[in-house]
Amino acid sequence: MTTQTAKPTALDSFIAKAGEFDALLQRLQQMRDDHFGASPDVVTWGHVGDVTRYVTALKEVTDAYFKEGEYAE
């Protein structure tokens, strides 16, 4: 008797990662809608630093995909 193990294909993995990506986008929108956890009446420089860190991380991703910034050809 032979047991067969289902191996994920590249497409299976790609679809799974695309789903994770979509979930992350939803969470990012939720962060934005929640003003990144800051009360608009009491924004501090610490909040600015937090948002700057988030923007920097996202810019790294978009620059890599769109070949901009340090990824420009």
KEMIPA-130476 format. One record per residue (C-alpha): residue number from 1; residue in one letter; chain; x, y, z. Coordinates in nm, 2 decimals. Example, Ala and Ser with C-alpha at 12.3 -4.5 7.8 and 13.67 -1.06 7.14 Angstrom:
BEGIN
- 1, A, A, 1.23, -0.45, 0.78
- 2, S, A, 1.37, -0.11, 0.71
***
This chain:
BEGIN
- 1, M, A, 0.00, 0.00, 0.00
- 2, T, A, 0.14, 0.34, -0.10
- 3, T, A, 0.05, 0.65, 0.08
- 4, Q, A, 0.04, 0.96, -0.12
- 5, T, A, 0.12, 1.30, 0.03
- 6, A, A, -0.04, 1.60, -0.13
- 7, K, A, 0.23, 1.84, -0.22
- 8, P, A, 0.13, 2.20, -0.26
- 9, T, A, 0.20, 2.35, -0.60
- 10, A, A, 0.34, 2.69, -0.66
- 11, L, A, -0.01, 2.81, -0.75
- 12, D, A, -0.15, 2.68, -0.42
- 13, S, A, 0.12, 2.86, -0.23
- 14, F, A, 0.07, 3.18, -0.44
- 15, I, A, -0.30, 3.18, -0.37
- 16, A, A, -0.25, 3.13, 0.00
- 17, K, A, 0.00, 3.42, 0.02
- 18, A, A, -0.23, 3.64, -0.18
- 19, G, A, -0.50, 3.57, 0.08
- 20, E, A, -0.26, 3.67, 0.35
- 21, F, A, -0.18, 3.99, 0.16
- 22, D, A, -0.55, 4.07, 0.14
- 23, A, A, -0.59, 4.01, 0.51
- 24, L, A, -0.30, 4.24, 0.58
- 25, L, A, -0.45, 4.51, 0.36
- 26, Q, A, -0.77, 4.49, 0.55
- 27, R, A, -0.59, 4.53, 0.88
- 28, L, A, -0.39, 4.83, 0.75
- 29, Q, A, -0.72, 4.99, 0.65
- 30, Q, A, -0.85, 4.92, 1.00
- 31, M, A, -0.55, 5.08, 1.15
- 32, R, A, -0.60, 5.39, 0.93
- 33, D, A, -0.97, 5.41, 1.01
- 34, D, A, -0.87, 5.39, 1.38
- 35, H, A, -0.63, 5.69, 1.34
- 36, F, A, -0.34, 5.44, 1.41
- 37, G, A, -0.46, 5.42, 1.77
- 38, A, A, -0.42, 5.79, 1.83
- 39, S, A, -0.70, 6.02, 1.95
- 40, P, A, -0.71, 6.31, 1.70
- 41, D, A, -0.73, 6.54, 2.00
- 42, V, A, -0.41, 6.41, 2.16
- 43, V, A, -0.16, 6.34, 1.88
- 44, T, A, 0.20, 6.34, 2.00
- 45, W, A, 0.54, 6.32, 1.83
- 46, G, A, 0.55, 5.96, 1.93
- 47, H, A, 0.24, 5.89, 1.72
- 48, V, A, 0.41, 6.07, 1.43
- 49, G, A, 0.71, 5.84, 1.47
- 50, D, A, 0.48, 5.54, 1.47
- 51, V, A, 0.31, 5.64, 1.15
- 52, T, A, 0.65, 5.73, 0.99
- 53, R, A, 0.77, 5.38, 1.07
- 54, Y, A, 0.46, 5.23, 0.90
- 55, V, A, 0.49, 5.45, 0.60
- 56, T, A, 0.86, 5.36, 0.56
- 57, A, A, 0.79, 4.99, 0.57
- 58, L, A, 0.50, 5.02, 0.32
- 59, K, A, 0.71, 5.24, 0.09
- 60, E, A, 0.98, 4.97, 0.09
- 61, V, A, 0.72, 4.73, -0.05
- 62, T, A, 0.58, 4.96, -0.31
- 63, D, A, 0.92, 5.08, -0.42
- 64, A, A, 1.03, 4.72, -0.47
- 65, Y, A, 0.72, 4.63, -0.67
- 66, F, A, 0.71, 4.94, -0.88
- 67, K, A, 1.09, 4.97, -0.92
- 68, E, A, 1.10, 5.31, -0.76
- 69, G, A, 1.34, 5.47, -0.51
- 70, E, A, 1.64, 5.25, -0.44
- 71, Y, A, 1.49, 4.98, -0.67
- 72, A, A, 1.47, 5.21, -0.97
- 73, E, A, 1.64, 5.07, -1.28
***
